């Protein structure tokens, strides 16, 4: 049984349970505490220092993501002093980043770094320094790596280890040469990486991107986001479909998906564009003189109904068989079994679960 | 699944059988990895050294098809060591004494001889499973795609029943479904023996209910399975077939037989997104809308009903599946109601005739939080099945015998072939193969063979081979890898245009489910010259990802 305990947050008494961090308590209470290295799916890391709070009895501010709440603790989150520290930290992070258009902000709408820059109303000019000019070279088809934009929060490394369990990438170097690399520094293909893309959607900057989405933001037209479910295996991962003018342009993981909690595999993340394939069927086809020939819906439907009718009349209900899809939505399966049972008058229906 | 996917991470003892989870269900595998990081035990039963085996406390590298011998021996260890849950056995099961007697011959020595798994490892796995406070079994087609698939499943159920692991959180017997909505298709009644909601078609009471709902007399006899239907097409009893969204010609075993069946039909209708190999045989092809182009529901492995929503426009005149079927039905002038304006209306009708969906409508499934059965509108759903009692009373312990695979290696066909999927190529590759980039990751099929077998046959990595069985033959490249055990080779079936794996698979079926034995065929492997236009380059491109076998 966990006891509910109390602490003070910005002058208000709030309750918490044992083991909760001050950041978790603050977020739950709707208090703004900026973060960059934090992701609720990952262990607290305490490296970006943006989540600093003042704790009564402590001389210096503490990072709230690593600070466990204690009974009677008195915490202040938004003093001028803290805000100044935070805004300076954001400026320093920005100063190492290139000044050109951020691809994440352009293509997905926003990145965490630039959102904070806007909130604190700061730019990169004050501490302007060198840019790392890290290599963007990685020949894999899905994942763009642009470490000029990396801010060393290591969320990509941590999600790969803590959630994906693949340990494909790691931190390398020290100081200015600090970076992210696979074992032996090679490309992602050939490493332990499965190209699941989870690192992209924890990255708070434009350092990692979905190559299929890169540049989409500069094409005119509104991008609509629609919540759906992955069409591959039977896990049922929640995804967001991104479409412009009725055409699919990308998939992002739904971070609150009840099954996947923001995780996807390589198929769910990158395997959506078969829907745009130019060999999709666009018209009903009827075989005429040996050739499948495009016809109108009316012709195809009338012909089919008439053939089914005559086969039932001539050979009985059991001369017909229907196989429903385990891939298509369930409404189709319901309709096909109703058709077989109520119209063709047999139970000659199955789905593709046997083979 | 008897239990929900999120529960896995709190399971202290996981037995994963015939499930290459990191490749076939990667996001379920994340829960297993999380449980392992929390200190859970993991035992993997699989003939191949799959990636999950690297994480395991024990890998029982079982001979193909020897599951019953192995799990019966584990049950015997659990009973002999007095690790069974006596209260649960007494209150919730029947046939324990008979089982105990039946298991007498399933000694560790016997199980070791049949399965090839060292007896100490079998014993260790049994003791860990039997003594865990909660233990979960997770399996995939490595269990079911055998001529003894039902026995395999029942041998696992016996383990769960004698240890009281059915009906509590983070435990259970959990088949992972391989397709996004295969559960939903069965739920919706696309089965020859069941109306929607798994209501037996041979029950007069059920039949009357549906006759009333649909307003027509219904057939009192159950239908045949799809497997038998193809036989009936060959022998002429079946004249017409309508296949929605299945590439039957490529997915079924023994392609020659399937081809003959489909070509024998007087009238063959296919409904699909693409002109698949199967659709090319049809008399009528209906263009179906894709999952991004329609509203609808998918039901996943753990019985969770979730909404898909229209985000993009179908190409040309492609239409939702339900619409196409309703339009044909209307033109049959049967008088049965097929006037629907939306997928919502179809779903609501399904919910009204299915007790397990009775508490659902489109609004209630909007958040995707509910697992069936949901018997009424106030019901919170059922993530854990069988809590308190089983629907049919007591859990019957089954007396099962080991039956060897229908084909075993001999002089002519000296290898076992087993088949499965690979991470980046889903099933017959109709979707992944058309998505940009995937053919860079996996450009072709290959046969995985153990170095010792490769040496015996004089193979080098990347050589070409002809693989033949009693049904036919295929050619592909060789990849030498320790993923495969000695004497067993592995292939996927994702590149039918160049390597039609199901030309050689085994069409013999389980007598109850009629599921074919895709997991075991006897084959011969011989070296051939590279076909014209192909160089003898390695089968695997450098750096195709971790889930591809490591060489040597």
Interface residues (C-beta under 8 A of the other chain):
Chain A: X140 X141 X142 X162 X163 X164 X165 X166 X168 X186 X187 X189 X190 X191 X192 X193 X194 X195 X196 X211 X212 X224 X226 X227 X228 X229 X230 X231 X232 X233 X234 X235 X236 X237 X238 X241 X242 X243 X246 X247 X248 X258 X259 X260 X263 X264 X265 X266 X267 X268 X270 X271 X272 X273 X274 X275 X277 X279 X280 X281 X282 X283 X284 X285 X286 X287 X292 X297 X300 X301 X302 X303 X304 X305 X306 X307 X308 X309 X311 X314 X315 X317 X318 X319 X320 X321 X322 X323 X324 X325 X326 X327 X328 X329 X330 X331 X332 X333 X334 X335 X336 X337 X338 X339 X340 X341 X342 X343 X345 X346 X347 X348 X349 X350 X351 X352 X353 X354 X355
Chain B: X5 X6 X22 X24 X25 X26 X27 X28 X30 X33 X34 X37 X55 X176 X177 X178 X179 X180 X181 X182 X183 X184 X185 X186 X187 X188 X189 X190 X191 X192 X193 X195 X196 X201 X210 X214 X215 X216 X217 X218 X219 X221 X222 X223 X224 X225 X226 X227 X229 X232 X233 X237 X238 X239 X240 X241 X242 X243 X244 X245 X246 X248 X251 X252 X253 X266 X267 X269 X272 X273 X274 X275 X279 X280 X282 X283 X284 X285 X286 X287 X288 X290 X291 X292 X293 X294 X295 X296 X297 X298 X299 X300 X301 X302 X304 X306 X307 X308 X309 X310 X311 X312 X313 X315 X316 X317 X318 X319 X320 X321 X322 X324 X325 X326 X327 X328 X329 X331 X332 X334 X336 X338 X343 X346 X347 X349 X350 X368 X369 X423 X424 X426 X430 X431 X432 X433 X434 X435 X436 X437 X438 X440 X441 X513 X514 X515 X516 X518 X542 X543 X544 X545 X546 X547
